[in-house]
């Protein structure tokens, strides 16, 4: 792997000089797929192939799981301090290679390098450091028992963990799984998304360089149909952590039941609401944050606030402010350090998102385009779409209910507080919600009624290393981030000693 080391070079110049290794990472080294098969991975912002990715299959998974199983006892026995030292060294190496990782992440996903360099890579490093520092802070329990005995409850690693992560935030969401899984003494087989595997295999290189023993982290590239399915049904995988769609989550539940009842943590779909009350202190700020909640990363965010509910007295004013704020998410070349959105993940995904816009297939010809709605071509790629707001659609319309995963939001007026909470909860999901009000009593009252794993008040989509992230209903179960994430990868063990 070589990159341009001159700080003065433009991101496009660095990209032109970048050499990418698309091989998998198994048992401490880069490896071709046993079949020898590869598939091209494409930069969605240009449509150009950037690497040949190892197209691994079931046999590669078997090798990776076996390596993880061999490595797990020694990794767990290393103890909290030993694992902490290695994970902190790994985070430091990621920081030393941050410019390279940000560039890989950008050209692989279409995200603006401005975002990958200031949000994604720093967030990945911060998450890994947080879990490294948490290792030796975890304590067991000494519960009260009958006289003449003592019992201790320890938190034990589950063993071999499979992690299947999506393409929208490849590095950060991988870190959400890797941090607590590795910190607690498990070994991991990571399956990155087919579209965005290059950063995952690169950080595995750096992990071994930092001292992570061979087999502790394996990255198996390939399709969900082959690699993901094999991991889900594998009898020697003890737990599986997943971020992705609700439909895939259902198949993973079934696979667990048909195999070894492996522990699952599933962060699935969402259709999150943002409720704007007329008494919001700063309507301009609310509109700016609403634009962020709906259009950041082209709306390719599981917790995107894509249903905007506005109290009628401020409806027209808010729409005008939102239109102004949405301009900050216009399509741009992602390697130009400028404000805006890069490409969606692919032209075919852009096709699917565009079908929701009136005049296209799935929308059914209803409603109106309040702003946006146009496809844009940049650098020969048509995987760009303007931030779009739809209105005039009844609350039961599918655009209010189904996850679009693109820069298409819908706005709907309401009159009373009870109506707002009813509309906000009228979904099968329960991942996130936001509300804006200057009334403290209303803030508490409405937040308590909203069915969501995270409710953000006077902001949107708030999260951090210290707070759990996950959902209710068909948004899945289990939590990423915070100390609660350790529950996905450990189990309590009771040791009862009778001495009297």
DRENDOLO-338452 format. One line per field, with one value per residue (C-alpha): residue in one letter; x, y, z. Coordinates in steps of 0.5 Angstrom, whole numbers, plus 500, padded with zeros to 3 digits. Example, Ala and Ser with C-alpha at 12.3 -4.5 7.8 and 13.67 -1.06 7.14 Angstrom:
<tises>
residu	[a, s]
X	[525, 527]
Y	[491, 498]
Z	[516, 514]
</tises>
This chain:
<tises>
residu	[x, x, x, x, x, x, x, x, x, x, x, x, x, x, x, x, x, x, x, x, x, x, x, x, x, x, x, x, x, x, x, x, x, x, x, x, x, x, x, x, x, x, x, x, x, x, x, x, x, x, x, x, x, x, x, x, x, x, x, x, x, x, x, x, x, x, x, x, x, x, x, x, x, x, x, x, x, x, x, x, x, x, x, x, x, x, x, x, x, x, x, x, x, x, x, x, x, x, x, x, x, x, x, x, x, x, x, x, x, x, x, x, x, x, x, x, x, x, x, x, x, x, x, x, x, x, x, x, x, x, x, x, x, x, x, x, x, x, x, x, x, x, x, x, x, x, x, x, x, x, x, x, x, x, x, x, x, x, x, x, x, x, x, x, x, x, x, x, x, x, x, x, x, x, x, x, x, x, x, x, x, x, x, x, x, x, x, x, x, x, x, x, x, x, x, x, x, x, x, x, x, x, x, x, x, x, x, x, x, x, x, x, x, x, x, x, x, x, x, x, x, x, x, x, x, x, x, x, x, x, x, x, x, x, x, x, x, x, x, x, x, x, x, x, x, x, x, x, x, x, x, x, x, x, x, x, x, x, x, x, x, x, x, x, x, x, x, x, x, x, x, x, x, x, x, x, x, x, x, x, x, x, x, x, x, x, x, x, x, x, x, x, x, x, x, x, x, x, x, x, x, x, x, x, x, x, x, x, x, x, x, x, x, x, x, x, x, x, x, x, x, x, x, x, x, x, x, x, x, x, x, x, x, x, x, x, x, x, x, x, x, x, x, x, x, x, x, x, x, x, x, x, x, x, x, x, x, x, x, x, x, x, x, x, x, x, x, x, x, x, x, x, x, x, x, x, x, x, x, x, x, x, x, x, x, x, x, x, x, x, x, x, x, x, x, x, x, x, x, x, x, x, x, x, x, x, x, x, x, x, x, x, x, x, x, x, x, x, x, x, x, x, x, x, x, x, x, x, x, x, x, x, x, x, x, x, x, x, x, x, x, x, x, x, x, x, x, x, x, x, x, x, x, x, x, x, x, x, x, x, x, x, x, x, x, x, x, x, x, x, x, x, x, x, x, x, x, x, x, x, x, x, x, x, x, x, x, x, x, x, x, x, x, x, x, x, x, x, x, x]
X	[500, 503, 500, 503, 506, 506, 501, 501, 498, 491, 486, 485, 493, 493, 488, 491, 498, 494, 495, 490, 490, 484, 486, 482, 486, 486, 490, 495, 496, 493, 490, 487, 480, 482, 478, 482, 476, 476, 471, 472, 470, 468, 469, 461, 463, 467, 464, 471, 474, 479, 481, 480, 477, 478, 471, 471, 467, 465, 472, 475, 470, 472, 479, 478, 473, 478, 484, 480, 478, 485, 487, 482, 484, 491, 488, 483, 488, 493, 488, 485, 492, 495, 489, 489, 496, 495, 489, 491, 498, 493, 489, 495, 497, 490, 492, 499, 495, 489, 490, 491, 485, 480, 482, 481, 474, 472, 474, 470, 464, 463, 463, 466, 474, 472, 467, 472, 478, 474, 469, 469, 477, 477, 471, 474, 480, 476, 471, 477, 481, 475, 474, 481, 481, 474, 477, 481, 475, 470, 468, 465, 460, 460, 453, 450, 449, 448, 453, 458, 459, 462, 460, 463, 460, 465, 464, 466, 468, 463, 469, 469, 465, 462, 461, 457, 457, 454, 457, 454, 460, 464, 470, 466, 461, 466, 469, 463, 463, 471, 472, 468, 468, 476, 477, 473, 477, 473, 476, 473, 471, 469, 465, 465, 460, 462, 462, 466, 471, 478, 479, 477, 483, 487, 486, 487, 494, 495, 492, 498, 503, 501, 502, 495, 496, 495, 487, 485, 482, 480, 477, 473, 471, 465, 458, 453, 450, 456, 460, 455, 450, 456, 458, 450, 450, 457, 457, 463, 461, 459, 456, 454, 453, 450, 448, 444, 436, 431, 430, 437, 436, 430, 434, 440, 435, 433, 440, 441, 436, 437, 445, 448, 443, 449, 448, 445, 446, 442, 441, 436, 432, 429, 424, 426, 422, 423, 418, 418, 414, 412, 415, 422, 427, 431, 427, 433, 437, 432, 431, 439, 439, 433, 437, 443, 438, 435, 441, 447, 451, 445, 441, 444, 444, 440, 437, 436, 430, 427, 420, 419, 413, 412, 407, 402, 403, 411, 410, 411, 417, 420, 420, 423, 429, 429, 430, 436, 439, 439, 443, 449, 448, 448, 452, 459, 466, 467, 475, 474, 474, 468, 461, 456, 454, 458, 456, 451, 453, 452, 448, 443, 442, 441, 436, 432, 432, 430, 424, 420, 420, 414, 413, 417, 416, 414, 412, 405, 405, 402, 405, 409, 416, 418, 425, 430, 429, 434, 439, 446, 452, 459, 466, 462, 458, 450, 450, 448, 442, 439, 437, 429, 423, 416, 410, 402, 402, 398, 401, 399, 403, 409, 414, 412, 413, 419, 426, 429, 436, 437, 437, 429, 425, 418, 414, 407, 404, 400, 396, 396, 402, 398, 397, 405, 407, 401, 404, 412, 410, 406, 412, 414, 421, 424, 431, 431, 427, 428, 424, 424, 421, 423, 418, 421, 415, 413, 420, 420, 413, 414, 420, 417, 412, 416, 418, 425, 432, 435, 431, 434, 431, 433, 438, 438, 441, 445, 450, 457, 462, 458, 451, 448, 445, 440, 433, 426, 421, 423, 430, 433, 436, 442, 446, 452, 457, 457, 459, 452, 455, 459, 453, 453, 460, 460, 456, 456, 459, 458, 463, 460, 465, 462, 467, 462]
Y	[500, 507, 514, 521, 523, 531, 535, 540, 535, 535, 530, 528, 528, 523, 519, 518, 516, 511, 503, 499, 492, 488, 482, 479, 479, 472, 469, 475, 476, 478, 473, 472, 468, 460, 460, 466, 470, 477, 483, 490, 495, 502, 509, 511, 518, 517, 510, 508, 501, 502, 495, 488, 485, 478, 475, 470, 464, 459, 456, 462, 463, 456, 458, 465, 462, 457, 462, 466, 460, 458, 465, 466, 463, 467, 473, 473, 470, 476, 480, 487, 491, 487, 488, 495, 496, 493, 497, 503, 502, 500, 507, 511, 507, 509, 516, 516, 514, 518, 521, 515, 512, 518, 518, 510, 511, 517, 514, 507, 510, 517, 520, 527, 527, 533, 528, 522, 526, 530, 525, 518, 517, 521, 518, 511, 512, 515, 509, 504, 508, 509, 501, 500, 505, 502, 495, 495, 499, 494, 490, 484, 483, 480, 479, 477, 469, 465, 465, 460, 462, 467, 468, 472, 474, 475, 478, 473, 473, 469, 467, 468, 474, 475, 482, 484, 492, 496, 501, 508, 509, 503, 504, 508, 502, 497, 500, 500, 492, 491, 496, 492, 485, 485, 489, 484, 478, 475, 474, 477, 475, 482, 482, 489, 491, 489, 496, 498, 493, 497, 501, 495, 490, 496, 497, 490, 491, 496, 492, 487, 492, 494, 487, 484, 477, 473, 470, 475, 480, 477, 481, 476, 480, 478, 477, 477, 471, 467, 470, 473, 467, 462, 466, 466, 459, 457, 452, 455, 463, 464, 471, 475, 483, 486, 493, 493, 492, 489, 484, 481, 482, 477, 472, 472, 471, 464, 462, 463, 458, 453, 453, 454, 459, 464, 471, 476, 484, 487, 494, 494, 499, 506, 511, 517, 523, 530, 534, 542, 545, 552, 554, 552, 558, 558, 556, 557, 553, 548, 548, 547, 541, 538, 539, 535, 530, 529, 530, 528, 523, 523, 521, 514, 514, 509, 514, 519, 524, 523, 525, 532, 534, 541, 545, 549, 556, 556, 551, 556, 559, 553, 550, 557, 556, 549, 550, 555, 550, 544, 548, 546, 539, 540, 535, 536, 532, 529, 530, 537, 540, 544, 543, 539, 531, 526, 521, 516, 509, 507, 509, 503, 505, 512, 509, 506, 513, 517, 512, 515, 522, 524, 522, 516, 509, 508, 514, 513, 520, 523, 529, 535, 536, 542, 543, 539, 532, 533, 527, 531, 528, 530, 527, 522, 519, 520, 517, 524, 527, 533, 534, 533, 535, 532, 534, 534, 526, 523, 520, 513, 514, 509, 515, 516, 509, 506, 507, 510, 511, 517, 525, 524, 527, 528, 534, 534, 539, 538, 542, 539, 535, 529, 529, 530, 524, 519, 521, 520, 513, 511, 506, 499, 502, 505, 507, 515, 521, 529, 534, 542, 546, 551, 548, 544, 540, 539, 536, 531, 529, 528, 525, 520, 518, 517, 510, 511, 508, 515, 522, 528, 534, 541, 537, 531, 524, 525, 520, 519, 514, 514, 513, 507, 507, 502, 501, 498, 495, 492, 497, 491, 489, 490, 497, 499, 504, 506, 500, 497, 494, 490, 486, 484, 480, 478, 473, 473, 467, 465, 462, 460, 458, 454, 454, 453]
Z	[500, 498, 498, 496, 503, 501, 505, 500, 494, 493, 495, 487, 486, 492, 490, 483, 487, 491, 491, 494, 496, 495, 498, 505, 511, 515, 520, 521, 513, 507, 503, 496, 496, 496, 489, 486, 484, 485, 483, 482, 487, 484, 486, 486, 485, 478, 476, 475, 478, 484, 486, 485, 491, 494, 492, 498, 500, 505, 505, 506, 512, 515, 515, 518, 524, 525, 526, 530, 535, 535, 537, 542, 549, 548, 547, 553, 557, 556, 561, 561, 561, 555, 551, 553, 551, 544, 542, 544, 540, 534, 535, 535, 528, 525, 527, 524, 517, 518, 511, 508, 511, 510, 502, 502, 505, 501, 494, 496, 499, 495, 502, 502, 504, 508, 512, 512, 515, 520, 522, 520, 521, 528, 530, 529, 533, 539, 539, 539, 544, 549, 549, 550, 556, 559, 559, 566, 569, 568, 575, 577, 582, 589, 590, 597, 598, 604, 610, 609, 602, 597, 590, 584, 578, 572, 565, 560, 553, 548, 544, 536, 534, 527, 525, 519, 517, 512, 507, 509, 515, 514, 519, 524, 525, 524, 530, 534, 534, 534, 540, 545, 542, 542, 549, 552, 550, 544, 537, 531, 523, 520, 514, 511, 505, 498, 496, 502, 504, 503, 509, 513, 511, 511, 519, 520, 517, 522, 527, 526, 526, 533, 536, 535, 535, 528, 528, 533, 527, 521, 515, 510, 504, 499, 498, 504, 500, 501, 507, 511, 510, 512, 518, 520, 520, 522, 528, 531, 531, 538, 537, 531, 531, 525, 522, 516, 514, 518, 512, 513, 521, 520, 516, 521, 527, 523, 522, 529, 531, 525, 527, 534, 538, 537, 541, 536, 536, 531, 529, 523, 519, 521, 519, 524, 526, 527, 531, 530, 535, 534, 541, 538, 541, 534, 528, 524, 528, 528, 520, 519, 524, 520, 514, 517, 520, 513, 508, 512, 508, 503, 508, 508, 515, 519, 524, 519, 521, 514, 517, 519, 522, 523, 527, 523, 525, 523, 517, 512, 515, 517, 510, 507, 512, 511, 503, 505, 509, 504, 500, 504, 502, 494, 490, 490, 488, 494, 493, 493, 500, 500, 503, 500, 499, 495, 491, 493, 494, 487, 481, 482, 489, 486, 481, 487, 491, 485, 484, 491, 487, 484, 477, 478, 480, 487, 489, 485, 482, 489, 493, 490, 490, 495, 493, 490, 486, 480, 479, 478, 474, 476, 473, 469, 475, 475, 483, 485, 487, 490, 497, 496, 500, 499, 501, 500, 502, 507, 513, 511, 504, 504, 503, 511, 513, 509, 509, 503, 505, 500, 500, 500, 506, 507, 511, 514, 518, 525, 530, 537, 541, 541, 534, 533, 538, 534, 527, 530, 532, 526, 524, 525, 527, 533, 532, 533, 534, 535, 538, 538, 543, 549, 554, 558, 561, 553, 552, 557, 556, 548, 549, 554, 549, 543, 541, 540, 542, 542, 543, 541, 544, 541, 536, 532, 532, 538, 539, 543, 545, 552, 550, 548, 540, 538, 537, 539, 535, 528, 529, 532, 539, 543, 543, 540, 544, 551, 556, 554, 548, 552, 553, 546, 547, 554, 559, 566, 570, 577, 581, 588, 593, 599, 605, 611]
</tises>
